[in-house]
Amino acid sequence: MTYQVALSFEDGVTRFVKCGPRETVADASYRARINIPLDCRDGACGTCKSLCESGSYDGGDYIEDALTDDEATAGYCLPCQMTPQSDLVLQIATTSDLAKTQAIAFDTTLTDIRRISPGTYGFSLELDDRDSLAFLPGQYVNVGVPGTDQTRSYSFSSGPTAATATFLIRITDDGLMSSYLRDTACVGDRLQVTGPMGSFFLREAKRPALLMAGGTGLAPILSMLESMTRLELQHPVHLIYGVSTDADLVELDRLQFYSDRIPQFTFDHCVADAASTAINKGYVTSLVGPEHINGGDVDVYLCGPPAMVEAVRGHLRERDIEPAHFYYEKFALVAPVAQGVR
Ligand code: FES
C-alpha cells in the first residue's frame, strides 16, 4: 500500500509523491528527485519542518529543539521522521526551484467547448495520461493558448478523480482564450497544461466551512464540492455564490445536485444587477449570516475578483469576526493575482 503525499511549495507549485507506510516522507521525496530542505535527517535540527494541512501520520522520533509540542499540536511535522497513515498534504517551506523541481507539463486534447451562459464558456480537456496528473480540489493549471506563446490560468471545475478535466472561462471580447474558444477552437485541438498550482485548496474539515464564489471563481468551489461527495462531512458547509448579471449565472443545477447529494451542504446565490430576476439582489456580503460564521470558528474559502475578496474581509473585520482560517484566491481576467491564507 502507498499513500499520496502532496508537497505544496511556497511558489504555488505542488508535486505529488507516493510514500509507503514505513517510508519517511523525506525518503519518498528524494526517491522522486525532489530535494525538500534537509540537514540532519535525524529529527534533531528542524530544517525540514513543514506544516501538515491534511491527513494523519506517525511523527517519528525527534527532539524538542527540532519540533516543540506546541508546534506538533499546531500541525507542524518533520518529513525526515514522519511516516504516513493516510494521504497527506504538506506545506514545504521553500520554493520548487530550490527543491530542484518544477510544475509538470501535460499534453491534452480539447474534447468539448460549450457556452454555458451568455457570459461564460466551459471547456473540457482529456489528458494523454490521466493517471499522471494529481491535483488538490481548488487548484489551477496554466493552459497554453494554441497559436500563441501565452498561457492563461484556470482552476479545475472537475474533481481530482474525474476522467476529464473541466474549466470555466468568463468571456471577454478580446481575451486571448475567449477569442480562441470563440473563433478557432475545434474539438481535437491539442493543448498543453502545466501544474498543478496554488495554495487555494480544500483542507481537512475540522469545523464548519463558508464557501464564497464570485463569477467564474465558482470553478474551484465546484471542484471542492465534487470532492466532498466522497467525504463523510461532520460539519455544515454553506456556499454563497455571487455574479454581476443574470448572464453570468452558471451551474445552478450542479449546485442543486450537490445540495441533494451532500447532506451538510446548502447554498445561496445573488446577482448584483438591480434588474436581475434573482431572488437575492446585491453582493455576497448581504447573504452572510451569523449561522454561517459559527462565532468565528469557521473556515472561509473565497475565490473571486480582488474587490470581492477585500469587501468580504472588510465585512468580517467590521463585525469583529476573525475566522479560524481565511483561504482566498483573487483572480483578474488574465491570471490569479494573489492567493493567501490567514
Ligand atoms: Fe533535521 Fe529533519 S532534517 S530534523
Residues whose N, C-alpha, C, O or C-beta is under 5 A from the ligand:
A	BS01	FES	L38 D39 C40 R41 D42 G43 A44 C45 G46 T47 C48 A66 L78 C80
